[in-house]
Amino acid sequence: HETTASVLTWVFFILAMRPEIAELVEREVVEVIGDGEIRFEHVKKLPLIRSIFRETLRLYLPITFIPRVAAQATRIGDVAVKRGAMLMLSPWTAHRNEALWQNAAAFDPYRFHAEGDDDSDGVLMSFGLGPRVCVGAAFATIESTLIIASLVRRYRFRVKNADRVRPVARLTTRPAE
């Protein structure tokens, strides 16, 4: 659960920094759930929360690098890669690349608001890609959606010394302070 906790840390940081989005999230929860118990069947009815989770993952992916071994000799741009070479993919860099993402550095949950929608060219690596995609992706999304919905009903988030918060790559991406 460390990776999910890492993403949720950034979700609540963003909600603290963007109270207008936090207000929309709270409104979504009230409209969908009211003051009743938050349940599994509500997840699909909370598209803004799911979009915020996905966009936070895009910008603050818990896993800093994704290691891969070249299955065959190839070239990446002008660089020759030998079969068996260790490659380190950087979602942090790819997810902020203006050539691949519209307004790449900005937090924009609406880029994911339509189910399965994003404005990338297949570079969203939040849960990995292909045959090695994270087996916990669906669980993490459901769990996070329910946690966000539960907490926004009860709390208003604030950040003390927000200007000092910086991401740092440890086992997972987390605030330096």
Backbone as a printed PyTorch tensor [residue, N CA C, xyz], in Angstrom:
tensor([[[  0.8120,  -1.2130,   0.0000],
         [  0.0000,   0.0000,   0.0000],
         [  0.8460,   1.2650,   0.0000]],

        [[  2.1710,   1.1140,   0.0400],
         [  3.0200,   2.3120,   0.0840],
         [  2.8590,   3.1700,  -1.1650]],

        [[  2.7310,   2.5330,  -2.3220],
         [  2.5890,   3.3160,  -3.5470],
         [  1.2680,   4.0760,  -3.5550]],

        [[  0.1960,   3.4460,  -3.0970],
         [ -1.1020,   4.1240,  -3.0210],
         [ -1.0330,   5.2740,  -2.0250]],

        [[ -0.4130,   5.0410,  -0.8890],
         [ -0.2690,   6.1020,   0.1140],
         [  0.5240,   7.2760,  -0.4490]],

        [[  1.5360,   6.9810,  -1.2400],
         [  2.3320,   8.0450,  -1.8560],
         [  1.4700,   8.9080,  -2.7720]],

        [[  0.6940,   8.2730,  -3.6340],
         [ -0.1720,   9.0320,  -4.5480],
         [ -1.1980,   9.8350,  -3.7620]],

        [[ -1.7930,   9.2290,  -2.7430],
         [ -2.8040,   9.9440,  -1.9510],
         [ -2.2040,  11.1550,  -1.2390]],

        [[ -0.9630,  11.0580,  -0.8080],
         [ -0.2870,  12.2130,  -0.2180],
         [ -0.3050,  13.3810,  -1.2010]],

        [[  0.0190,  13.0870,  -2.4510],
         [  0.0340,  14.1400,  -3.4700],
         [ -1.3730,  14.5980,  -3.8310]],

        [[ -2.3470,  13.6970,  -3.8490],
         [ -3.7350,  14.1050,  -4.1100],
         [ -4.1690,  15.1460,  -3.0820]],

        [[ -3.9320,  14.8630,  -1.8090],
         [ -4.3890,  15.7840,  -0.7720],
         [ -3.5710,  17.0720,  -0.7550]],

        [[ -2.3140,  16.9990,  -1.1450],
         [ -1.5090,  18.2120,  -1.3030],
         [ -2.1240,  19.0830,  -2.4040]],

        [[ -2.4330,  18.4760,  -3.5410],
         [ -3.0180,  19.2170,  -4.6660],
         [ -4.3730,  19.8050,  -4.2760]],

        [[ -5.2020,  19.0280,  -3.5920],
         [ -6.5050,  19.5440,  -3.1710],
         [ -6.3500,  20.7210,  -2.2090]],

        [[ -5.3150,  20.6770,  -1.3840],
         [ -5.0490,  21.8010,  -0.4810],
         [ -4.6220,  23.0420,  -1.2640]],

        [[ -3.8620,  22.8250,  -2.3160],
         [ -3.3700,  23.9370,  -3.1140],
         [ -4.4020,  24.4470,  -4.1190]],

        [[ -5.3800,  23.6190,  -4.4350],
         [ -6.4050,  23.9770,  -5.4200],
         [ -7.7970,  23.8230,  -4.8000]],

        [[ -8.1630,  24.7210,  -3.8850],
         [ -9.4510,  24.5910,  -3.1830],
         [-10.6650,  24.5870,  -4.1120]],

        [[-10.5410,  25.1920,  -5.2900],
         [-11.6620,  25.1760,  -6.2310],
         [-11.9200,  23.7630,  -6.7350]],

        [[-10.8650,  22.9690,  -6.8850],
         [-11.0310,  21.5680,  -7.2950],
         [-11.5490,  20.7530,  -6.1130]],

        [[-11.0310,  21.0180,  -4.9250],
         [-11.5030,  20.3180,  -3.7240],
         [-13.0070,  20.5380,  -3.5470]],

        [[-13.4550,  21.7490,  -3.8230],
         [-14.8890,  22.0520,  -3.7040],
         [-15.7080,  21.2550,  -4.7180]],

        [[-15.2020,  21.1200,  -5.9330],
         [-15.8950,  20.3220,  -6.9500],
         [-15.9420,  18.8500,  -6.5550]],

        [[-14.8680,  18.3620,  -5.9600],
         [-14.8280,  16.9710,  -5.5040],
         [-15.8600,  16.7580,  -4.4030]],

        [[-15.8840,  17.6760,  -3.4570],
         [-16.8580,  17.5540,  -2.3710],
         [-18.2850,  17.5840,  -2.9150]],

        [[-18.5270,  18.4530,  -3.8870],
         [-19.8520,  18.5330,  -4.5000],
         [-20.2070,  17.2240,  -5.1940]],

        [[-19.2380,  16.6230,  -5.8930],
         [-19.4820,  15.3380,  -6.5600],
         [-19.8730,  14.2730,  -5.5360]],

        [[-19.1530,  14.2220,  -4.4180],
         [-19.4470,  13.2300,  -3.3790],
         [-20.8430,  13.4520,  -2.8110]],

        [[-21.1960,  14.6890,  -2.5440],
         [-22.5240,  14.9870,  -1.9820],
         [-23.6180,  14.5970,  -2.9750]],

        [[-23.4130,  14.9160,  -4.2520],
         [-24.4260,  14.5950,  -5.2630],
         [-24.5930,  13.0940,  -5.4600]],

        [[-23.5120,  12.3540,  -5.4060],
         [-23.5560,  10.9170,  -5.6770],
         [-23.9290,  10.1160,  -4.4350]],

        [[-23.3830,  10.5030,  -3.2710],
         [-23.5150,   9.6790,  -2.0780],
         [-24.3470,  10.3290,  -0.9910]],

        [[-24.3910,  11.6440,  -0.9940],
         [-25.0640,  12.3380,   0.1070],
         [-24.2700,  12.1400,   1.3790]],

        [[-24.9700,  11.8840,   2.4680],
         [-24.2420,  11.6320,   3.7220],
         [-24.2850,  10.1540,   4.0960]],

        [[-24.6570,   9.3130,   3.1330],
         [-24.7180,   7.8700,   3.3730],
         [-23.3440,   7.2180,   3.3380]],

        [[-23.3490,   5.9280,   3.5030],
         [-22.1110,   5.1450,   3.4840],
         [-21.5180,   5.1120,   2.0820]],

        [[-20.2390,   5.3100,   1.9870],
         [-19.5450,   5.2340,   0.7000],
         [-19.2650,   3.7660,   0.4130]],

        [[-19.7040,   3.3210,  -0.7900],
         [-19.5940,   1.9030,  -1.1070],
         [-18.9760,   1.6910,  -2.4770]],

        [[-18.6020,   0.4660,  -2.7200],
         [-17.9370,   0.0750,  -3.9640],
         [-18.6950,   0.5590,  -5.1980]],

        [[-20.0040,   0.4230,  -5.1980],
         [-20.7760,   0.7860,  -6.3960],
         [-20.7400,   2.2800,  -6.7020]],

        [[-20.2630,   3.0950,  -5.7770],
         [-20.1520,   4.5320,  -6.0160],
         [-18.9390,   4.8960,  -6.8720]],

        [[-17.9580,   4.0190,  -6.9300],
         [-16.6870,   4.3460,  -7.6010],
         [-16.9190,   4.8200,  -9.0380]],

        [[-17.7070,   4.0980,  -9.8060],
         [-17.9420,   4.4790, -11.2050],
         [-18.7530,   5.7580, -11.3420]],

        [[-19.3920,   6.1830, -10.2730],
         [-20.2040,   7.3990, -10.3000],
         [-19.4300,   8.6180,  -9.8040]],

        [[-18.1120,   8.4480,  -9.6030],
         [-17.2570,   9.5400,  -9.1080],
         [-16.1420,   9.8210, -10.1240]],

        [[-16.5190,  10.2380, -11.3380],
         [-15.5040,  10.4040, -12.3860],
         [-14.4680,  11.4840, -12.0860]],

        [[-14.8480,  12.5560, -11.4230],
         [-13.8680,  13.6010, -11.1260],
         [-12.8010,  13.0790, -10.1710]],

        [[-13.2100,  12.3450,  -9.1610],
         [-12.2230,  11.7850,  -8.2250],
         [-11.2940,  10.8190,  -8.9480]],

        [[-11.8340,   9.9570,  -9.7790],
         [-10.9800,   9.0240, -10.5310],
         [-10.0250,   9.7830, -11.4520]],

        [[-10.5190,  10.8700, -12.0600],
         [ -9.6650,  11.6730, -12.9390],
         [ -8.5550,  12.3660, -12.1600]],

        [[ -8.8710,  12.8570, -10.9820],
         [ -7.8600,  13.4910, -10.1280],
         [ -6.8040,  12.4660,  -9.7300]],

        [[ -7.2350,  11.2760,  -9.3980],
         [ -6.2980,  10.2060,  -9.0560],
         [ -5.3700,   9.9180, -10.2370]],

        [[ -5.9200,   9.7720, -11.4270],
         [ -5.1100,   9.4660, -12.6050],
         [ -4.1420,  10.5990, -12.9400]],

        [[ -4.6210,  11.8410, -12.8490],
         [ -3.7520,  12.9770, -13.1630],
         [ -2.6520,  13.1320, -12.1200]],

        [[ -2.9750,  12.8550, -10.8750],
         [ -1.9390,  12.8850,  -9.8320],
         [ -0.9110,  11.7920, -10.0970]],

        [[ -1.3680,  10.6260, -10.4830],
         [ -0.4380,   9.5490, -10.8510],
         [  0.4680,   9.9710, -12.0090]],

        [[ -0.1050,  10.6680, -12.9600],
         [  0.6990,  11.1140, -14.1000],
         [  1.8360,  12.0300, -13.6350]],

        [[  1.5180,  12.9580, -12.7590],
         [  2.5160,  13.9440, -12.3330],
         [  3.3990,  13.4740, -11.1790]],

        [[  2.8660,  12.6320, -10.3050],
         [  3.6090,  12.2000,  -9.1170],
         [  3.5940,  10.6800,  -8.9880]],

        [[  3.9980,  10.0340, -10.0580],
         [  4.0420,   8.5770, -10.0710],
         [  4.9060,   8.0730,  -8.9190]],

        [[  4.4060,   7.1470,  -8.1110],
         [  5.1920,   6.6700,  -6.9680],
         [  6.5060,   5.9990,  -7.3630]],

        [[  6.5020,   5.2950,  -8.4690],
         [  7.7020,   4.5950,  -8.9190],
         [  8.4780,   5.5270,  -9.8400]],

        [[  9.6750,   5.8860,  -9.4170],
         [ 10.4550,   6.8960, -10.1290],
         [ 10.9890,   6.4070, -11.4710]],

        [[ 11.4820,   5.1790, -11.5010],
         [ 12.0300,   4.6120, -12.7270],
         [ 11.4840,   3.2090, -12.9100]],

        [[ 11.3570,   2.8110, -14.1770],
         [ 10.9070,   1.4710, -14.5020],
         [ 12.0610,   0.7700, -15.2220]],

        [[ 12.6870,  -0.2300, -14.5820],
         [ 13.8010,  -0.9220, -15.2280],
         [ 13.2990,  -1.9560, -16.2360]],

        [[ 13.9830,  -2.0320, -17.3520],
         [ 13.6920,  -3.0360, -18.3710],
         [ 15.0050,  -3.5070, -18.9780]],

        [[ 15.0060,  -4.7380, -19.4910],
         [ 16.1690,  -5.2970, -20.1690],
         [ 15.8220,  -5.3990, -21.6500]],

        [[ 16.7270,  -4.9110, -22.5000],
         [ 16.5060,  -4.9530, -23.9510],
         [ 16.4800,  -6.4050, -24.4160]],

        [[ 15.3820,  -6.8200, -25.0090],
         [ 15.2300,  -8.1960, -25.4880],
         [ 16.0170,  -8.4380, -26.7690]],

        [[ 16.3390,  -7.3580, -27.4580],
         [ 17.1220,  -7.4720, -28.6920],
         [ 17.8980,  -6.1820, -28.8920]],

        [[ 18.8980,  -6.2310, -29.7310],
         [ 19.6600,  -5.0320, -30.0680],
         [ 18.7460,  -4.0840, -30.8390]],

        [[ 18.8850,  -2.8030, -30.5530],
         [ 18.0340,  -1.8060, -31.2080],
         [ 18.7180,  -0.4530, -31.1410]],

        [[ 18.0330,   0.5510, -31.5790],
         [ 18.5050,   1.9320, -31.4690],
         [ 17.3890,   2.7540, -30.8440]],

        [[ 17.7630,   3.6500, -29.9730],
         [ 16.8370,   4.6320, -29.4210],
         [ 17.4130,   5.9850, -29.8040]],

        [[ 16.7990,   6.6030, -30.8110],
         [ 17.3710,   7.8270, -31.3570],
         [ 18.7160,   7.5110, -31.9700]],

        [[ 19.7530,   8.2090, -31.5110],
         [ 21.1070,   8.0010, -32.0330],
         [ 21.9110,   7.0130, -31.1990]],

        [[ 21.2940,   6.4110, -30.2040],
         [ 22.0200,   5.5380, -29.2810],
         [ 21.7690,   4.0650, -29.6220]],

        [[ 22.8520,   3.3360, -29.7800],
         [ 22.7560,   1.8920, -30.0070],
         [ 22.5480,   1.2070, -28.6560]],

        [[ 21.5930,   0.2880, -28.6110],
         [ 21.3040,  -0.4600, -27.3890],
         [ 21.5700,  -1.9370, -27.6760]],

        [[ 22.4300,  -2.5400, -26.8670],
         [ 22.7630,  -3.9510, -27.0470],
         [ 21.6910,  -4.8310, -26.4070]],

        [[ 21.5270,  -6.0020, -26.9600],
         [ 20.6320,  -6.9930, -26.3580],
         [ 21.1200,  -7.2500, -24.9220]],

        [[ 20.2020,  -7.2760, -23.9640],
         [ 20.5530,  -7.5270, -22.5690],
         [ 20.9010,  -6.2730, -21.7750]],

        [[ 20.9610,  -5.1250, -22.4480],
         [ 21.2850,  -3.8790, -21.7460],
         [ 20.1470,  -3.4870, -20.7950]],

        [[ 20.5140,  -2.9530, -19.6490],
         [ 19.5220,  -2.4640, -18.6800],
         [ 19.0900,  -1.0620, -19.1030]],

        [[ 17.7940,  -0.8700, -19.2540],
         [ 17.2280,   0.4250, -19.6070],
         [ 16.3950,   0.9200, -18.4310]],

        [[ 16.4630,   2.1930, -18.1710],
         [ 15.6510,   2.7850, -17.1120],
         [ 14.6880,   3.7670, -17.7590]],

        [[ 13.4060,   3.4490, -17.7180],
         [ 12.3780,   4.3430, -18.2480],
         [ 12.0140,   5.3440, -17.1590]],

        [[ 11.8060,   6.5740, -17.5460],
         [ 11.4640,   7.6090, -16.5880],
         [ 10.0720,   8.1610, -16.8730]],

        [[  9.0510,   7.6300, -16.1910],
         [  7.7090,   8.1810, -16.3600],
         [  7.6610,   9.6680, -16.0090]],

        [[  8.4430,  10.0680, -15.0080],
         [  8.4640,  11.4760, -14.5900],
         [  8.7610,  12.3700, -15.7930]],

        [[  9.7550,  11.9810, -16.5780],
         [ 10.1490,  12.7650, -17.7530],
         [  9.1130,  12.6280, -18.8680]],

        [[  8.7020,  11.4120, -19.1570],
         [  7.7390,  11.1840, -20.2410],
         [  6.4020,  11.8630, -19.9620]],

        [[  5.9610,  11.8380, -18.7220],
         [  4.6640,  12.4220, -18.3710],
         [  4.6830,  13.9480, -18.3610]],

        [[  5.8640,  14.5360, -18.4360],
         [  5.9890,  15.9960, -18.4790],
         [  6.5240,  16.4980, -19.8230]],

        [[  6.5800,  15.6270, -20.7930],
         [  7.1270,  15.9640, -22.1000],
         [  6.0630,  16.6780, -22.9330]],

        [[  6.3260,  17.9440, -23.2680],
         [  5.3670,  18.7640, -24.0300],
         [  5.1090,  18.2010, -25.4340]],

        [[  6.0410,  17.4270, -25.9560],
         [  5.8270,  16.8270, -27.2720],
         [  4.8180,  15.6800, -27.1980]],

        [[  4.6170,  15.1330, -25.9990],
         [  3.7360,  13.9830, -25.8310],
         [  2.4280,  14.3170, -25.1180]],

        [[  2.4310,  15.4190, -24.3750],
         [  1.2610,  15.7880, -23.5760],
         [  0.9180,  17.2510, -23.8010]],

        [[ -0.3380,  17.5160, -23.9570],
         [ -0.8020,  18.8920, -24.0580],
         [ -0.7050,  19.5340, -22.6730]],

        [[ -0.0600,  20.6870, -22.5920],
         [  0.0850,  21.4000, -21.3120],
         [  0.6170,  20.4530, -20.2310]],

        [[  1.7330,  19.8090, -20.5360],
         [  2.2680,  18.6880, -19.7600],
         [  2.5390,  18.9790, -18.2910]],

        [[  3.0000,  20.1570, -17.9590],
         [  3.3710,  20.4510, -16.5720],
         [  2.1720,  20.8010, -15.6940]],

        [[  1.0540,  21.1010, -16.3000],
         [ -0.1230,  21.5420, -15.5440],
         [ -0.9200,  20.3730, -14.9760]],

        [[ -1.4710,  20.5790, -13.7890],
         [ -2.3980,  19.6110, -13.2080],
         [ -3.7580,  19.8610, -13.8380]],

        [[ -4.2220,  18.9140, -14.6250],
         [ -5.5020,  19.0450, -15.3210],
         [ -6.2490,  17.7270, -15.2730]],

        [[ -7.0770,  17.5310, -14.2370],
         [ -7.7870,  16.2580, -14.1310],
         [ -8.7700,  16.0260, -15.2710]],

        [[ -9.1590,  17.0860, -15.9730],
         [-10.1340,  16.9130, -17.0460],
         [ -9.5350,  16.2280, -18.2700]],

        [[ -8.2180,  16.1060, -18.3180],
         [ -7.6180,  15.3620, -19.4320],
         [ -8.0120,  13.8800, -19.3450]],

        [[ -8.4190,  13.4290, -18.1680],
         [ -8.8150,  12.0310, -17.9760],
         [-10.3020,  11.8930, -17.6450]],

        [[-11.0640,  12.9370, -17.8350],
         [-12.4390,  12.9120, -17.3390],
         [-13.3330,  11.9040, -18.0660]],

        [[-13.1250,  11.7180, -19.3470],
         [-13.8830,  10.6900, -20.0610],
         [-13.2030,   9.3500, -19.8120]],

        [[-13.9780,   8.3240, -19.5360],
         [-13.4250,   6.9940, -19.2210],
         [-12.4520,   6.5460, -20.3020]],

        [[-11.2450,   6.1970, -19.8840],
         [-10.2370,   5.7140, -20.8130],
         [ -9.6040,   6.8090, -21.6540]],

        [[ -9.9470,   8.0670, -21.3930],
         [ -9.4670,   9.1720, -22.2070],
         [ -8.1990,   9.7790, -21.6190]],

        [[ -7.2910,  10.1230, -22.4790],
         [ -6.1510,  10.9580, -22.1040],
         [ -5.6470,  11.5970, -23.3850]],

        [[ -4.7690,  12.5620, -23.2600],
         [ -4.2950,  13.2410, -24.4580],
         [ -2.8550,  12.8680, -24.7790]],

        [[ -2.4430,  11.6830, -24.3630],
         [ -1.0710,  11.2610, -24.6070],
         [ -0.9860,  10.4430, -25.8890]],

        [[  0.2240,  10.1560, -26.2800],
         [  0.4670,   9.2610, -27.4110],
         [  0.9190,   7.8960, -26.9030]],

        [[  0.2070,   7.3480, -25.9320],
         [  0.5390,   6.0340, -25.4160],
         [  1.6990,   6.0290, -24.4510]],

        [[  1.9570,   7.1460, -23.7910],
         [  3.0880,   7.2090, -22.8770],
         [  2.6570,   7.2620, -21.4140]],

        [[  1.3960,   7.0410, -21.1340],
         [  0.9480,   7.0180, -19.7490],
         [  1.4390,   5.7200, -19.1130]],

        [[  2.3700,   5.8650, -18.1780],
         [  3.0020,   4.6930, -17.5620],
         [  2.6610,   4.5850, -16.0790]],

        [[  1.5280,   5.1030, -15.6700],
         [  1.1910,   5.1370, -14.2540],
         [  1.2240,   3.7580, -13.6080]],

        [[  0.7950,   2.7590, -14.3270],
         [  0.7990,   1.3930, -13.7990],
         [  1.6580,   0.4750, -14.6620]],

        [[  2.5840,   1.0540, -15.3910],
         [  3.3890,   0.2690, -16.3090],
         [  2.6480,   0.1030, -17.6170]],

        [[  3.2330,  -0.6640, -18.5020],
         [  2.6380,  -0.8890, -19.8250],
         [  2.7970,  -2.3380, -20.2330]],

        [[  1.9530,  -2.7670, -21.1180],
         [  2.0960,  -4.0850, -21.7270],
         [  1.9500,  -5.2430, -20.7580]],

        [[  2.7040,  -6.3080, -21.0050],
         [  2.5280,  -7.5290, -20.2160],
         [  2.9620,  -7.3900, -18.7540]],

        [[  3.6660,  -6.3240, -18.4300],
         [  4.1130,  -6.1500, -17.0440],
         [  3.3220,  -5.0730, -16.3110]],

        [[  2.1310,  -4.7770, -16.7960],
         [  1.2950,  -3.7750, -16.1370],
         [  0.9970,  -4.2320, -14.7000]],

        [[  0.8980,  -3.2980, -13.8130],
         [  0.6900,  -3.5850, -12.3850],
         [ -0.6030,  -4.3790, -12.1680]],

        [[ -0.5090,  -5.5020, -11.4810],
         [ -1.6930,  -6.3220, -11.2190],
         [ -2.6200,  -5.6390, -10.2170]],

        [[ -2.1170,  -4.6610,  -9.4780],
         [ -2.9260,  -3.9620,  -8.4830],
         [ -3.5460,  -2.6760,  -8.9820]],

        [[ -3.4710,  -2.3980, -10.2850],
         [ -3.9540,  -1.1300, -10.8390],
         [ -5.4360,  -0.8750, -10.5250]],

        [[ -6.2770,  -1.8400, -10.8050],
         [ -7.7190,  -1.6570, -10.5630],
         [ -7.9910,  -1.4960,  -9.0710]],

        [[ -7.3420,  -2.3200,  -8.2600],
         [ -7.5470,  -2.2270,  -6.8090],
         [ -7.1020,  -0.8610,  -6.2910]],

        [[ -5.9400,  -0.3950,  -6.7230],
         [ -5.4250,   0.9000,  -6.2590],
         [ -6.3680,   2.0360,  -6.6560]],

        [[ -6.9240,   1.9650,  -7.8520],
         [ -7.8400,   3.0030,  -8.3120],
         [ -9.1260,   2.9990,  -7.4930]],

        [[ -9.6700,   1.8250,  -7.2630],
         [-10.9000,   1.7100,  -6.4590],
         [-10.6430,   2.1610,  -5.0270]],

        [[ -9.5810,   1.6260,  -4.4310],
         [ -9.2410,   1.9660,  -3.0470],
         [ -9.0250,   3.4770,  -2.8980]],

        [[ -8.2840,   4.0660,  -3.8070],
         [ -7.9930,   5.4990,  -3.7240],
         [ -9.2440,   6.3480,  -3.9150]],

        [[-10.0840,   5.9640,  -4.8530],
         [-11.3310,   6.7010,  -5.0780],
         [-12.1770,   6.7130,  -3.8120]],

        [[-12.3070,   5.5630,  -3.1660],
         [-13.1060,   5.4710,  -1.9370],
         [-12.4710,   6.2610,  -0.7920]],

        [[-11.1600,   6.2220,  -0.6820],
         [-10.4770,   6.9730,   0.3760],
         [-10.6330,   8.4710,   0.1540]],

        [[-10.4220,   8.9250,  -1.0750],
         [-10.5660,  10.3560,  -1.3800],
         [-11.9890,  10.8060,  -1.0660]],

        [[-12.9800,  10.0430,  -1.5340],
         [-14.3810,  10.4030,  -1.2820],
         [-14.6700,  10.4670,   0.2170]],

        [[-14.1330,   9.5340,   0.9690],
         [-14.3620,   9.5120,   2.4220],
         [-13.7480,  10.7200,   3.1080]],

        [[-12.5350,  11.0530,   2.7170],
         [-11.8290,  12.1230,   3.4230],
         [-12.2730,  13.5250,   3.0300]],

        [[-12.6550,  13.7340,   1.7650],
         [-13.0820,  15.0900,   1.3800],
         [-14.4010,  15.4760,   2.0400]],

        [[-15.1800,  14.4880,   2.4310],
         [-16.4250,  14.7950,   3.1520],
         [-16.1440,  15.2990,   4.5530]],

        [[-15.0430,  14.8400,   5.1330],
         [-14.7750,  15.1160,   6.5450],
         [-13.7610,  16.2170,   6.7940]],

        [[-12.8750,  16.4770,   5.8160],
         [-11.7580,  17.3750,   6.0770],
         [-11.5790,  18.4020,   4.9700]],

        [[-11.0200,  19.5360,   5.3320],
         [-10.5320,  20.5530,   4.4050],
         [ -9.0160,  20.5000,   4.5420]],

        [[ -8.3370,  20.3360,   3.4410],
         [ -6.8940,  20.1300,   3.4900],
         [ -6.1550,  21.4520,   3.3740]],

        [[ -5.1200,  21.5690,   4.1740],
         [ -4.2390,  22.7240,   4.1580],
         [ -2.7970,  22.2260,   4.2240]],

        [[ -1.9080,  23.0360,   3.6980],
         [ -0.5020,  22.6690,   3.7070],
         [  0.2710,  23.7600,   4.4310]],

        [[  0.9940,  23.3600,   5.4270],
         [  1.8620,  24.2900,   6.1400],
         [  3.1760,  24.3780,   5.3590]],

        [[  3.6150,  25.5880,   5.0990],
         [  4.8650,  25.8160,   4.3580],
         [  4.8490,  25.1450,   2.9790]],

        [[  3.7910,  25.3720,   2.2290],
         [  3.6290,  24.7350,   0.9170],
         [  4.8000,  25.0230,  -0.0160]],

        [[  5.4090,  26.1800,   0.1040],
         [  6.5210,  26.5380,  -0.7660],
         [  7.7560,  25.6730,  -0.5180]],

        [[  7.7820,  24.9770,   0.5950],
         [  8.9220,  24.1060,   0.9170],
         [  8.6940,  22.6550,   0.4860]],

        [[  7.5060,  22.3350,   0.0230],
         [  7.2020,  20.9550,  -0.3840],
         [  7.8170,  20.6910,  -1.7560]],

        [[  8.6720,  19.7060,  -1.8230],
         [  9.3400,  19.2980,  -3.0520],
         [  9.3080,  17.7750,  -3.1430]],

        [[  9.0190,  17.2540,  -4.3330],
         [  9.0710,  15.7960,  -4.4770],
         [ 10.5110,  15.2990,  -4.4510]],

        [[ 10.6870,  14.1400,  -3.8700],
         [ 11.9990,  13.5030,  -3.8300],
         [ 11.8060,  12.0150,  -4.1240]],

        [[ 12.7300,  11.4680,  -4.8970],
         [ 12.6480,  10.0590,  -5.2550],
         [ 13.3660,   9.2270,  -4.1990]],

        [[ 12.5900,   8.4610,  -3.4850],
         [ 13.1420,   7.4680,  -2.5670],
         [ 12.6290,   6.1290,  -3.1020]],

        [[ 12.2060,   5.2330,  -2.2280],
         [ 11.5760,   4.0050,  -2.7200],
         [ 10.3420,   4.3970,  -3.5330]],

        [[  9.6040,   5.4000,  -3.0460],
         [  8.4880,   5.9820,  -3.7920],
         [  8.7000,   7.4990,  -3.8260]],

        [[  7.9650,   8.1740,  -4.7150],
         [  8.0550,   9.6350,  -4.8000],
         [  7.2670,  10.2200,  -3.6510]],

        [[  7.9290,  11.0110,  -2.8390],
         [  7.2840,  11.5840,  -1.6620],
         [  7.7830,  12.9880,  -1.4270]],

        [[  7.0880,  13.7370,  -0.5800],
         [  7.5850,  15.0790,  -0.2710],
         [  8.9190,  15.0000,   0.4740]],

        [[  9.8170,  15.9150,   0.1680],
         [ 11.1300,  15.9310,   0.8010],
         [ 11.0020,  16.2650,   2.2860]],

        [[ 10.0110,  17.0750,   2.6520],
         [  9.8480,  17.4670,   4.0570],
         [  8.6700,  16.7670,   4.6640]]])
